[in-house]
Amino acid sequence: MARKSTNIDMTAMCDVAFLLLTFFMLATKFKKDDPVMVVTPSSISQITVPDTSIMMITIDTKGRVYFSIDRKKVGDRDVADARLGLIRDMNEYKKLGLSDQEMYQFQKGAAVGVPFSQLKQYLSSPPAVQKQLDAQSPGIPVDTSADAPDNELAAWIRVARNNNPFLRILIKGDVNTKYPAVDKVINTLGGMKIFRFNLITNLEAVPPGTAAYEDAQKKNG
């Protein structure tokens, strides 16, 4: 019998591919940009951190402190978003007088770096004004003592951990951040009996001749 070439109609597959592409383009939620850019220092540590249940404390070159958590739902709470649960509890705890719309803006936003006295104004402002406030903000007030009345970072940490006690705490400092600013954050955590946290760094090659280099060679050899 004579052989006949097989003809496969790819029209249906192309349609499905474009439908999937369109779906992901429309359904994807992009992460909002952080209010400040931070260039982290380099290290040889290869420890990776998870991308959920994270509390991020960012310190810029001016020593300003910013706070954020991810949006993963926590436990069996009736709140579908961790950030929404955090701002609701903080609103009640600090009597901030935030509206539902302002709490929604916090829910979908990025890191916050303003004092409680400016938070309502910040959340009610359009994105362009928020960028101006980010540039002028002194950051979240922090002190070497966690019990200091003006240590607002301690309040953010306390309420966030009440919502999710399994939060992994990360400190992200700029390579040019002065140590006293980082020391205040670490002392705040220590005053709250929190001694496990991670410092965010960029991975660099292990210098030859060091003990870490020899260990790496033994593992690879």
C-alpha positions in Angstrom: 0.0 0.0 0.0 1.2 3.4 -0.8 2.3 5.5 2.2 0.6 8.8 2.9 2.1 11.6 4.9 0.4 12.5 8.2 -1.1 16.0 8.3 -1.6 17.4 11.8 -3.8 20.4 12.2 -2.1 22.7 14.8 -4.9 25.3 14.7 -6.6 24.1 17.9 -3.3 23.9 19.8 -2.3 27.5 18.8 -5.8 28.7 19.9 -5.3 27.0 23.3 -1.8 28.5 23.7 -3.0 32.0 23.0 -6.0 31.6 25.3 -3.6 30.5 28.1 -1.3 33.4 27.4 -4.2 35.8 27.5 -5.5 34.3 30.7 -2.1 34.6 32.5 -1.6 38.2 31.3 -5.0 39.2 32.6 -5.0 37.2 35.9 -1.4 37.9 37.0 -1.0 40.3 39.9 2.3 42.1 39.8 4.1 42.9 43.0 4.1 46.6 43.8 7.5 48.3 43.8 9.1 48.9 47.1 9.3 52.5 48.2 13.1 52.5 48.3 15.9 50.8 46.3 18.3 48.8 48.5 21.6 47.4 47.3 22.4 44.5 49.7 26.0 43.5 50.7 27.6 40.4 49.3 28.3 37.2 51.2 29.1 33.5 50.5 26.0 32.2 52.4 23.9 29.9 50.2 20.9 29.7 52.6 17.7 30.3 50.8 14.6 31.8 52.4 11.0 30.9 51.6 8.7 33.2 49.7 5.8 33.0 52.0 5.2 33.8 55.7 7.9 36.5 55.5 8.3 39.7 57.6 10.7 42.0 55.8 12.4 44.9 57.6 14.2 47.2 55.1 16.8 49.8 56.1 17.9 52.3 53.4 21.1 54.3 53.2 19.6 57.1 55.3 18.7 54.6 58.1 15.0 54.8 57.4 13.1 51.7 58.3 10.3 50.1 56.2 8.1 47.2 57.2 6.2 44.6 55.1 4.8 41.1 55.3 3.6 38.9 52.4 -0.1 38.3 51.7 -0.5 34.6 52.4 -3.6 33.6 54.3 -2.8 32.6 57.9 -4.4 29.6 59.5 -8.2 29.4 59.9 -8.7 33.1 60.4 -11.7 34.7 58.7 -9.4 37.0 56.8 -8.4 35.9 53.3 -5.3 38.1 53.3 -2.6 38.4 55.9 -1.9 42.0 55.2 -5.6 42.9 55.6 -5.7 41.1 58.9 -2.6 43.0 60.0 -3.9 46.4 59.2 -7.3 45.7 60.8 -5.6 44.7 64.0 -3.2 47.6 63.9 -6.1 50.0 63.2 -7.9 48.8 66.3 -4.8 48.6 68.5 -3.5 52.1 67.7 -6.9 53.7 67.0 -5.8 54.9 63.6 -9.3 55.6 62.3 -8.6 54.0 58.9 -11.5 53.5 56.5 -12.1 50.2 54.6 -10.7 51.8 51.4 -7.5 52.9 53.2 -7.0 49.4 54.7 -7.6 48.0 51.2 -4.8 50.3 49.9 -2.5 48.9 52.6 -3.5 45.3 51.7 -2.5 45.7 48.0 0.5 47.9 48.7 4.2 47.2 49.3 6.3 48.1 52.3 5.2 50.9 54.6 7.7 53.5 55.9 5.7 56.3 57.6 4.9 56.9 61.3 1.4 56.1 62.6 0.6 59.8 62.6 1.0 59.9 58.8 -0.3 56.5 57.9 -3.9 57.6 57.2 -2.8 60.5 55.0 -0.4 58.1 53.1 -3.0 55.4 52.5 -5.6 57.9 51.3 -3.2 59.5 48.8 -2.9 58.6 45.1 0.3 56.7 44.0 2.0 59.8 42.7 1.6 61.5 46.1 2.7 58.4 47.9 6.0 58.4 46.0 6.5 62.0 47.2 5.7 61.0 50.8 8.1 58.0 50.5 10.9 60.4 49.6 10.2 62.8 52.4 9.2 60.2 55.1 11.5 59.7 58.1 10.7 56.0 58.1 9.1 54.0 60.8 10.3 55.2 64.3 12.5 52.7 66.0 14.5 52.7 69.2 17.1 50.5 70.8 14.5 49.5 73.4 11.5 47.5 72.3 9.5 49.0 75.2 10.2 52.6 74.2 6.9 54.5 73.6 8.1 55.9 70.3 9.3 52.5 69.0 6.6 51.9 66.4 8.5 49.1 64.7 8.0 47.0 67.8 4.3 47.6 67.4 4.3 46.4 63.8 6.3 43.3 64.7 4.1 42.5 67.7 0.8 42.7 65.8 2.2 40.8 62.8 3.5 38.0 65.0 0.1 37.8 66.8 -1.4 37.2 63.3 1.2 34.7 62.3 3.7 33.4 64.9 5.5 31.5 62.2 6.7 34.6 60.3 10.3 34.3 59.1 12.0 37.7 59.9 14.3 39.1 57.3 16.4 42.3 57.6 17.4 43.9 54.3 19.9 46.6 54.7 21.8 48.6 52.1 25.5 48.1 51.7 26.0 51.7 52.7 23.6 51.7 55.7 25.4 52.7 58.9 25.5 50.1 61.6 23.7 52.1 64.4 20.5 52.0 62.2 20.8 48.2 61.9 21.7 47.9 65.6 18.4 49.6 66.6 16.4 47.0 64.6 18.4 44.1 66.1 18.0 45.5 69.6 14.3 45.8 69.1 14.0 42.2 68.1 16.2 41.2 71.1 14.0 43.2 73.5 11.1 41.1 72.2 13.0 37.9 72.8 13.3 37.3 69.0 16.8 36.0 68.3 16.2 34.1 65.1 16.3 36.2 61.9 18.0 36.4 58.6 20.1 39.1 56.9 19.5 39.4 53.1 22.7 39.4 51.1 23.8 38.9 47.5 25.6 35.6 46.8 29.3 35.9 45.8 32.0 33.3 44.9 33.8 31.7 47.8 37.4 33.2 48.0 40.1 30.5 47.3 42.2 29.6 50.2 39.6 30.1 52.8 38.1 27.5 55.1 34.8 27.8 53.3 36.5 27.2 50.0 38.2 24.1 51.3 34.8 22.8 52.6 33.2 23.5 49.3 35.9 21.6 47.5 35.5 18.6 49.7 31.7 18.5 49.1 32.2 18.8 45.4 35.1 16.4 45.3 
